[in-house]
Amino acid sequence: MLPRLYLLIVLYLSPVLAWAEAAGDAVDNADTPVNVADQPAAEQEETRRQVASEGEDPQAQTTIERQEKAEELAEQEDEKKQAPVDGARLEKAREAVLAEEDEPRSEREKKVEKAIFKPSLEGKIYGSIRLHYRSTDQGSIFGDAGSRLGAEGGWRTRPDAWLYARIEAGFNVLDELDQLLSPGGSSGEGEQGDSVFTRLYSIGIETPGLVASVGKNWSTYYRVANFTDRFDSAGSDGVGTFNASTDGGATGTGRADGVFQSRAYMDFLPESWNVEPFNLNVQLQSGQPIPRVEGVKYQNAIGLSTVLELSDDFTFGIAYNLAQIDDLDNPAVQAAGIKGDAKALLFGTRWFDEQWYLALTVARLENHETTDKGTYFLGWGSELYARYRLINSYWLVTGYNWLSPDKDETQAGQYELLYGVVGLRYSIDDFKRLAYAEWRLDSTIGEDGEALGNIFTIGLRWDF
């Protein structure tokens, strides 16, 4: 199976790299000279924000916004300490800070003498309407594709520290029928029969150097898996993020259930290396049910990941998740094909700028992922995602998902997941509001040798 994977990688990477090279030549040959030293910082920061906003994790974008606010306040405090400030300059600084607070403007103007910072509450309601029309060999359906509604509230205890709470609900009213027409992939949404379900809920504290939270949250594994979880209608099947046709909550690789998480930012590498502060993510779970194994639970589980980002927007990440299984002699465990602890090791890399995005993830999965019939196995998986801006707001999207059991995993039958994706995306407002069309060219074979067939999808995403 590996030669087929290598061929897919070559086929998909070649045109993307060619387009990237052509885009670079176009910039080099432009008539207007470009000062490389002046441009990249602002452009790269804006590109990073767009990439973060495209992802599924709402906390990632919120963290960026909070850190920017903290940096602005820190700069204002430094200016105040370093030099005398005349009346007009002080008034301007005060106005900038007070504008962030949730009080009437008239009240702010009466109290310009108050301190630069005071504890404050902030909150927001957000959501995403995601609808699609999907055509398969078994029929066609119009339904929802991961619509959600959420709320977050935060209390800023210091200029650079927040206490926050978040809850997010998903809607699965029509998508339940869609899962029946596409049984070979994991939706990462609610279980069948859950028309409305809880996607996320957590409380935590966040500072520039440390984040800690408890609840149901995006996993440490997803910090790397999200590099390639960017397709609009497919994806995330190759590396076990949403394993065993669940949202990855019990095993801890998707939206982890009952989890304690911490994230530390470390900045000790020499500035000359052009490396952004990297993060070390840790999560702990215990007593979660083993998916598709009745009455048996994992014992302790731990997730680890780290992401290293270079200044030129090249990123490398590694993640590991371990969920212990003590009751291996249980008949239900053995019948499911489980031979040991659930393990998932993931390597990921991505590289992007404002014109293109390229990412690859590769995973080693043991007793973690299942066939379409629910049989666990040991195997390898990989996912590739690439996009290129054709013109203005039109993007070409392509990639693949591949997951295959080891040759000696006979209990998995003929199962192999393998499909390519080709699509066209129109961005109405960056990646928050868009329309798309995607073709899933499927060569997946089920455990019993049944082929699933190709899928064509058109859809709309509208975040608010």
PyMOL commands that set and color helices and strands:
alter all, ss='L'
color gray80, all
select helices_A, chain A and resi 2-28+40-54+58-82+87-98+105-110+175-181+222-225+243-245+271-273+331-335+410-412
alter helices_A, ss='H'
color red, helices_A
select strands_A, chain A and resi 120-136+139-144+148-158+161-171+196-206+210-218+255-266+278-286+300-309+314-323+342-352+356-370+376-391+394-405+417-429+433-442+455-463
alter strands_A, ss='S'
color yellow, strands_A
deselect
rebuild
show_as cartoon
